Amino acid sequence: MPPITRPRGTNDLLPAESGLRQWVIETHRRVAAAHGYQLIDTPVFEATEMYERGTGVGTDVVEKEMFSFTDRGGRALTLRPEGTPGVLRAVLAAHLEQAHRPVRVHYAGPMFRYARPQAGRYHEFWQLGIEAIGERSSALDAEVIEVAWRFYEALGVTGLSLQVNTLGDLDDRLRYRAALVEYYTPLQERLCEDCRRRLAVNPLRLLDCKRDSGLVSGAPQIGPSLGPESQAFFAEVTALLAAAGIPFQLNPRLVRGLDYYAHTTFELWHESLQGAQNALGGGGRYDGLAEVLGFPATPGCGYALGVERTLAVCREQGLGPAARREQVVVLGIAGTDTPAAAAVARRLRMAGITAALDASDRRLDRRLAAAARQGARAVVLVGEAEAAGGSATWKDLDSGRQETAPVDEVAGALRRLLAGG
Ligand code: HAM
């Protein structure tokens, strides 16, 4: 029988990588918390209708990439392809925005998109995100962008490029739509099949066509379609970014792949990520989304960052948590000493020490070598004599220093050693 294999487009998180990933997630939590964002967790599956209405039926995500199913009660459900609609639903259903505006939340979790798997693009991937809900102010757009920027700064990532754009309000977009239809209609023959269809449904999508045959560069830009209010709002956002010392590039083609954006949109690109997968993350303002989901009109803005792509950049730049070897391995000298060694390990853990028991029956020298290989800072040896006397022998694997003492004293000595004292 062939062994069971991992489903396409998924990844295993193996222990060797888990430290890096935990560090990335924890750094995001810390940076978001420092800006006043609190953790929110929402279901991994939601009503399919929420994404159809929110993310948008004309988007690739909804059209081609959703993992949808019918439950045993006949309800149409979808594994979340993104976090924003679910987070907004949860905040508004609990009326959090009535107590305090804006509601600032951050999240981390798996998302699911049935896109063709390739480097940086998976069926299951993680996003880190924030959403600021209930207030329409340029300061909030700038703040959201700044949190993303400070997060990558805290990781030590260099080589980022921040792309910003505005899609204006609904009237601006209707004007822009008309300008795009006017430009593209005589060129229909040269459009790909998808774009011919999109021209009728959502002409903005044509600007990020992956198979574009050189037509995008001649397409009208949104600038002339923007009303004075939208222009002023965007000017405030960019002035605030400049005041915060955050470098950015204006990118009038940045329409993003989801339907709900209005006003500010942005993406963070990284030079080491290739081609269409070069975005570490993106976001923007989505003032119309709440109404589309059936709630009272409520403004909001936020972002999501891809964890796998962020990890790839960290690996490439040699970034990670400061190496910390916190673990101690406890061994019984002979096989019969294992129960006594287990009792010592238990007492060390109660004293706050990370202690793994080696219960194998291999030769002692091999077990010591294995403890060093797995990154232990010290080993604790328990033999017949030690067990009888309530003591243990601990050995510093770096200096080779060795000492036999009562278990409580061993715990104290190990705590000092692990704390670097
Ligand atoms: P998005 O641009 O669709 O935005 O996704 C954000 C990030 O998630 C991408 O830049 C990428 O790093 C990562 N990502 C997306 N799809 C995949 C995939 N198949 N495999 C690996 N990584 C992927 C959103 O999802 C919006 N909810 C962002 C937002 C929040 N806008 C406002 N608030």
Residues whose N, C-alpha, C, O or C-beta is under 5 A from the ligand:
A	BS01	HAM	E82 G83 T84 R113 A115 G120 R121 Y122 F125 I130 A279 L280 G281 G282 G283 G284 C301 G302 Y303 A304 L305 G306 R309
